[in-house]
Amino acid sequence: MESKSALQNRVEVAVRVRPQFIEADACCVTCKKDSLEMVNHRDYTQNIKYKFTTVFDADSTQDDVYKTFVAPKLDKVFNGKNMSVLAYGATGTGKTYTMIGTSDKPGIVPQALRDLFQTIETATNGMHTYRMKLSFLEIYNEKVIDLLIVSKSDLQIWEDTNKNIIVHRLSVKEIASYEEFESIFLPAMSQRTTVSSNLNSHSSRSHTILMVIIEKTQVYSPFRTSVSKIQFVDLAGSENNKLSGNKGLRMRESSCINKSLFVLHEVVDAVRSGQKRIPYRDSKLTRLLQDSFGGRSSALLLATIAPEERCYYNTYCTLNFATKSKKIVNNPAPCQEDHACDPNLNVDNLQLDVVKEPVSSDISVGNASGNTSGSSIASPTSVDLEYARELLQVIKERSRTLRTTMEKENHSEKNKETTGGRYISNTGNIIDSISKTENSETLRLCPRSSSSRVTFDMEKQSHNENQMSNNTLTRNAGILKNIENSTPLRPIPTRKCHSEIRKRRYSETDIVVSDSSKDDEILIKHRHKTHKNHILCLLNSENKADILLLHTVGTRRANLIYNWQQKHGPFQKVEDLYQILDLGEKYVSTFMHRNFLHFDEENMDSGC
């Protein structure tokens, strides 16, 4: 038997049945308060029974759907938890109408935003400040498109270190009132791709996701900020191309929609059955809905169905998907961002003035009766006072830690100045031992290629200043000993340095760092000629083992070189390797450079 927390974190599913378009058509479903029955296509004498959180029949209104299913859950957003509201169903079943609605019959999105703003306005306890931000996108033909700007570019989906899904370069606009929300949302909604089909006169050709971000910041120390997000997802409906009459571009749009919904079905099956690999990355839709199915977000799924018998198969598939989804258990957790306290703050003089203000507030949004209640302010209790004292102690500890860290950094900067800015690279050195005494702290570094040691002593200032020599460094200065026997100090080479060094060493005109004098040029040309002669000796050998001695030559290339030599005779020059079709110019150039470098290191002569 599942625990109480698992039952509370399940995906909540409701079903809405749209009215019949043609009353003469037979109805295949029967609605009750929290259950629904439909005819079994395998045995017409039996019915298939489904049970959900709520079932809305054809007579239900927009207010009934919102106030019963969505409004009571909006409290979670103000507690720092993420939330998703999704509309799923076949085309023409009323998903967009339920989510957006009309001017006289607003849907879930307008009513939710209005209640969110009303709740923020009534939360006048002075303990928190609120900010709301908005993003709006659509997934059209597997492309993520920003609807808040006039652009059709495909945005990339990223994942940060905290496993949060981020849409790169998605525009975010701050909204301060419901009127400002309407002025931004309605023009963006008009950019959504919609067409007319045989099944729906206003068919959506893309999935849309409206993201509302709420930042809640404490007015008093420690100024903790909680960031929560609520997503309103209007999924495009699955289509039967034979019935809808899709052709050309419409066919491609329908294929992308059906594919993404198919992957969504696979994700639900994988999460429900506890599989190790969840195919979130197989579709951009499931990637963006990763938190909604098996993630850290509370999810509400509203399935819309058509009651006519001609839509029986789509209704059957929708109800089966809804039944699977309600078995998914999410793990919603509040997200908080701690703000570091000011290190210059005199925390020793802080008093418990915070507890004079109310420390708790109960925010409720749009209850089932439609009334929006304000926040109820509780007076501080002994538990609140104890929590405030503990919080103050944490602030003091953090401030002292920050001060200590800053003092150490300033101390190290002063030491660097007194030692003339010299430093020891960790390249070529490893820490041998660290010995600490009351009067000195010694850090000994041992070079890898040398038996001599470099000792770096940190000596404290002596109390008897008369015994100090004039040549002694100032207090806490670094002293380098045995420097004549140690490896020279040098900065750590970067990747660019390594690549430039390799390019210089591989170049035929400048193998080593040389002077531009004529003597050096003659020497380089002589060495190149010597190396080529040595390569020719190995290439023309009758033994394949000699050919394998060359760098970048394996068994396959050795066979190619040997077979060419047997067929065309010995190589006259190294450049004859270009005649072997399987060896490109780039490989031959690399082959010469690598072997030249090897011969330079081995100091080989021209003898075969």
N, C-alpha and C positions, 0 to 999 in steps of 0.2 A: 504494500500500500504506500502511495506517495505521501511525502511530508506536506505539511501545510504551506510552507514556503514555495515548494515546487508547484502546488496547485495555484498559488497566487501569481506566480511568474509565467504561467502558461500563456500562449497566444490566445487572446479572447476573440471569438468568431461570432459574428451575427450575420443573418441572411435577410435580404430585402427582396420581396417579390414585386415586380413592377405590374401595373395594370395591363389588362389585355388590350391589344390594339384593335382586334376584331372579335367582337363578342360571340360571333358564331363559331369560332374555333373552340375545340374542346380543351379543357384544362387538365393538366396532368399532375398538379400538386395540390396538397391540402395543408393549410397553415394552422398552427396552434400557437400558444404563448411562447414556448421555448423549444418546440419541435416542429417537424415538417415531414410529411409523407408524400411519396410519389409512387406511381405504378411501377412494378417490377417488369421490365421488358422481357425477361425470361419466363415469367409466369404471371399472367395478367390477373389471376385470382388473388395475388398477394401484393402487399405494398412494402416499399423500402422506407424505414423510419430513420430520421436523422434528428439529433438533438444538439442544440447550440445554446450560446449564452442568451440570445434574443432572436426572435423571428418577427420581422415586420411584414405584414400582409400588404395587399394592394391598396388598402385604405389608409395606411400610415402616411404621415406628413413629414416634411423636412425637420420641423421642430421635434417631432417624436423621435426621429433617428438620432439627432444630435444630443438632445437632453437626456435620453435614456442610455445611449451607448458611449458617447464621447465625453460629454461635459463632466461627469463624475470622476474621470481619470486625469483631468488636467492638473490636479493638485501635484502630481508626480513631477511635473516640469519645474515647479517652484521649489521642489526639494532637491534639485540638482540632478535628476534622472532624465535620461533620453526617452523619447516616445515616438512611435510611428503609427500612423493611421493609413491603411491601405484599402483601396477599392478594387475588387477583382471580379471578373465576369466576362461573359461573351459580349460581342459587339451588339449594341442596341438594347442593353438591359438596364441602362440608367446609371452608369458609374459616374460620369462627369456631372450629370444632373445632381446626383447625391452629394458629390464633393464640392462643386462650385455653386450649382443652383442658378437662379435667375435674380433679377433686381427685386421682385416682389416676394420670391420664395428662396431666400439665401440658403446655401448648403452648409456643409460642415466647416469648410475653410473660413468663410466670412464670419460665421457665428463664433468659431473658436478664437479668431483674432480679436473680435470685439470683446469677448469675455476676458481675454488676456490683458488687454489694455485697461478694462474696468477694474480688474483685480489689482493691477499695479497702481492705479490711481487711488484706490481705497486703502492700500497698504501704507498708511501714514504714521506708522509707529516710529519712524526716524532711525531704525536700526540698519536698514539696507537701502542701497540705490540700485535701480534697474536700468538696463539697456537692452533694446531689442534690435536684432539685425535680420536681414532677409536675403535669401538667395533662391533663384528659380531656374531650373534647367529641364531640358527634355532629352530623351534618348530616341533619336530618329535614325533608322537604318544603322544601328550599332555605333552611332556617333553621339557624343555628349555635347550638347549645344546650350550656350548660355542665353536665356530668354530675356534677361534684363538689359542686354545691349544688342545692337543691330550687328550681329556677326554669326556666321555659319561655320566657324572653325571648330574642329574636333578637339575637345579638351581632354587632357590626360588625367587618369585616376592614380593617385599616389597613396602610400600608406606610411604613416610616421612611426616613430620608435615606440609609441604607446598603442600601436595597432589600430589607430583611428584612420578611417578612410577619408581622404582629402581629394577634392577636384582642383587641380592646378589651374590658377588664373580664373577661377570662377568669381564673378563680381559679387560683392557683399555691400548692401545698402542699409544704413541705419534708419529706423522708422521710429517716430515719437508719438504717433497717433493713428487711429484707425483710418482717418481721412487720407493721411499720407500713405498708408498701406494701399488703399484703393487706387490712388493716383499712380502708384508704381506697378501694382499687380495687374490691373485691368488691361493696360497697353501691352504688358508682357504676355498675358493670356491670349491676346489677339494674334500673337506671332506663332502660336502653336500650330503645327501642321494638321489640318483637317480637310476631308473631302466627303463627297456624297457617294454612297454605294447602294446596292439593291436592298441591303438589310438595314441601313442607317443613313438618314439624310445628313447627319453631321458626325461622321465617323472620325474618331481620333486616330492618327497614323503614328503616334509616338507615345511613349511613357513620359509622364511629367512628375517631377519631385520638387515640392515647395519646402524649403528648409527655413525654419524660424529659430534663431539663436537667442537665448535669454541669458544675460550676464547679471548675476546678483552679487553685489559687493557689500561687505560690512563697512559701516561708517566708522566704527571704532576699531582699535587695535585688537587682533593682528591683521585687520583689513583683508580677510580671506575672501576669495572670489570663487563662486560656483558657476560653471558654464553648462547649461543644458540645451538640448536641441529637440525640436519636435518636427517630424517629417510628415507631410501630407502627400501621399503617393496615389496618383490616378493612372492605373495601368491600362494600356490599350487592350481592346478585346480580341480574343482569338477569333479567327475567321475561317470559314469554309469557302475556298476560292470559287467553287462551282456555284454556290448559292449567291455569293456577293458579286460575281461577275468581274473579278479583278483581272486586269491584263497589263502587261508592260511594267511601268513604274509601280502601279498599284500592287501587282503581283510580288514585286521585290519587297515593298513595304510590308505586305502581309507575311512574307516568308521570314523577315527579320523579327516581326512581332511574335509569330508562332514559335520561332527558335528560342527567343529569350524566355517566353513563358514555359517552354519545354524544359529549359535549364532550371527555371524556378521550381518546377515540379521535382526535378532530380535533387535539388538542394533540400527541399522539404523532406523527401524520402530519405536522404542521407542523414539529415539531422535527426529525424524521428527514429531511425533504426540505429543510431549511434555509430555510424561509420567513421573511420579514422580520417579519410579524405573527403572533404566537403567541396564540391565543384563550384565554389564562388567565382573563380576566375574564368569560368567558361563563358560568361556573359557579363556585359557591363551593368546590366540591370541587377543581377544577383550580387555583383561586386559592391554596388552602392547600397544594396539592402542587406549587407552582411550582418549588421547589428540587429536587424529586425527578425531574422530567423536564426536562432541559436546564438545570438550575440548579447550585448550589454544594454539592450533597449527594450522597453515595454512595447508590445505590438498589439494593435487592434485591427482585425481583418474584417471588412464588410463585403460579403459576397452578394452580388446582384444576379438574379435569375429571371427568366421569362417563363410564364405559366403555360404557354401554348404547347400543344403536342408536337407541332412541327419543330420546336426548339428543344425537344426532349433530350437529345444526345448532349447538347451544350449544357443544359441544366444538370444532367446526370454527372458530367465531368466536373462542373463547378462545385457541386455539393460534395463530391469525393475529395476534391482538393481542399475544401474547407474543413472536412472531417480530419484529414491528415494534418492540416496546419494547427488545429487546436490541441494536438498532442505534443507540440514543440514547447520546450521549457527554456526560457531565456534567463539571463543572469543580470538583471539591471542593477547597476551600482552608481551611486552619486559620484560625479566628477568634480574635484576641487583643485584650485590653483592657489598655492600659498604665496603670499607676497612677503619678501624679506623685510624685516624691520630695519629702521634706520640705525646704523652703528653709532652715530653721534648722539643718539637719544640717551638722556640721563635716566636710565631705567631704575636706578636706586631711589629716585624721588617720585616714582609713579605711585599713585594711590588707586584704590578700588572705586573710582568715580564711575566706572562703566556700569556697575551693577545698579546705580541709581536710575538708569534707563531700563525700560522693559527689555528682557533678554529672550523672549520667545513670542512667536506670532503664529497663529493658525490661519493659513490662507486657503480659502475654498473658492472654487470657480464654478459658476453655473450649475446649481444642483438640478435634480430631476424635475423639480417643479418650475424651473425657469428663473428663479430668483437668484441673484448674485449677492452673496453675503460678503461683508467686509471682514477684516482681520480682527480677531479677538485678542486683546493684549493681556497677558498674565503678569501679575506682580512677582518680583524676585523672591525666591524661596531660599532655604538653607542650602539646597542642592545647587542652586544657581550661584550662590556666594562661594561655595566650595570650588565650583568649576571655574569661577572668575579668578580665585586665588591661584589655582593650578595653572591657568592660562597666563597669568602675570609672571609666575615663576619660569615658565617656558620662554617667555619674551626676554626675561633677564638673562637666562642662560644663552640664548641665541645672540643677544647683543654682546655679551662678554666674549663669546667665541669669535664673533666678527672682529671685535677690537684686537684680540690676540693675533688673529690671522693678519690683520693690517699692520700691526707692529712688527711681526716677523718679516713681512714683505718689505717694509721700510728699512728694517735692519739689514736684510740681504742686499738691498740697493746701496746702502752706505758701504757695506763690505766690498761690493763690486767696484765702487768708486775708489776706495783706498788701495785696492790691488791693481789699479791702472786698467780696469776693464778686461783683464785677462781671464780666460776660462779654460776649463778642461773638457775636451770633447769625450763623449762616451764611446766614440768610434776607436777601436783598438785598445780600450781599457775596460776592465771589469772590476767590480767591487770585491776587494779581497777581505777586508775586515773593517769593522767600525768599533772603535774602543772609546769609551767615555769615562772620564775621571772627574773628580771634583774641580780640578784646576784647568783641564784642557779636554777638548773633544777632537779626536784624530780620525780623519777619513783617509784610508790608504787605498790607492789605486794601483793595480798591477797590469802593465802592458802585456798583451797576448804574445808578442813576438820577442820579448826581452825578459831576462831574468832580473834586471834591476827594478827597483821600486820607486814610485813617486809618492811622497807622503805630503798630505795637505793638513796642516795643524791649525786649529782654531784655539788660540791662547787668550785667556782672560788677562785683563790689566792687573799688574802686580800692585800691591799696596805700597811697596817701597819704590817710588819713582826714581830715586837716586841711583838704583842699581840698573836701570834701563839704559841701553846704549843709544847713541844718537842715530845709529843706523837701523834701529828696531822700528818696525812698522807700528802704526797706531793701533788702538784697542780693537780687538776682534778682527784684525787684518789677517789675510791668508799668507802663509809662508811656504814657498816651494823649495823642497830639499832634494839633493841628489839629481838636480835637473840635467847635469852634464851627462849622466848615464842613461837617461830615459829617452823615450821616443819624443820627437818634437810635437808641440801642440799645434793643432790645425783645426779649422771648423769642419763640421760634418758635411760631406758633399751631398748635394741634393740629386734628385733624379735627373734634372737637367744637366748637372755637371757630369754624371755618369754617361748620359747619352752623347753629350758633346765629346767626351774623351774617347768613347768607342768610335764615333764618326771620324775623329782625327786619326785614330790608330788604324782604321780600316781604309782610309783614303790612300790611293796609290801615289799621290803627289806630296802627301804629308803624313807619313806613317807615325812619326814621333814629332814632338815639339822641337822643331829645328830652326836654324837660322836661314835666312834667305840668300846666303852666300852661294857662290858657284860650287865650292868644294862640297857642301852638303848636298846639293842637287846631284852632283856626280856620284856621291856615295849612295844616295837613295836609288838612283837608276841602276847602279851596280848590284845592290842588294836585291832589287826586283828581278833583275836578270838571273841572279844566282838562285832565287827561290823558284822561278819558272823552270829553270833547268832541273831542279830537284823534283818538281811536280811532274815534269815530262818523264823523268826516269821511272817514277812510280806508276804513271799512267801506261807506259809501254812495257811494264813488267809482264812476264809470262805467268806469274803467280797472282791469283786473285787476292791472296792475303796481303800482298804489298799494296794493292789498290785500296784495300780496306783501311790502310794506315792513314789515308788522307782524311782530313776533317770534312764533315757533312756528307760522307759517302757511306751508305749502308749496303746491305746485300743486294738489294734490287738495282741500285745505281751502279754498283760494282759489276753486276752482270751485264748491264747496258753498255758500260765502257769497255768491258772485255770483249763482248760480241762485236762491237763496232771496230775494235782494234784488229780482231781476227779477220774481219771482212774487208776492211779498207786499208789495212796496214798500220804501222805505228803513227802516233800523233806527231806532227811536225811542230806544232805550237799549242799552247794551252787553250787558245781561242778556238781550236778545232772542236771543242766540246759543244759549241753552238750548233754543230751539224747533227747532233743527236736530238731528235725531235722531242723526246720526253724531258729534256733538260732545257729550261727556259733561260733567257738572258739574265733574269733576276737571280736565278739560282747560281749560274756560272760566276756572276759578279760576287755573290756572297761566298761561293766556294774559294775564289782566289783570295779574297780579303781574309777569311778565316785561316787559311793555310799560311799566308804571308805572316799573319800575326803569330801563328804557332812557331814558324821557323825563326822569327825574331826572338821569341822567348827562349828557344832551344839553341840559338846561335849556330844553326846548321850551315855547313859549307855546301858547295856545289857537287860534291861527290855523290855518285849513285850508290 
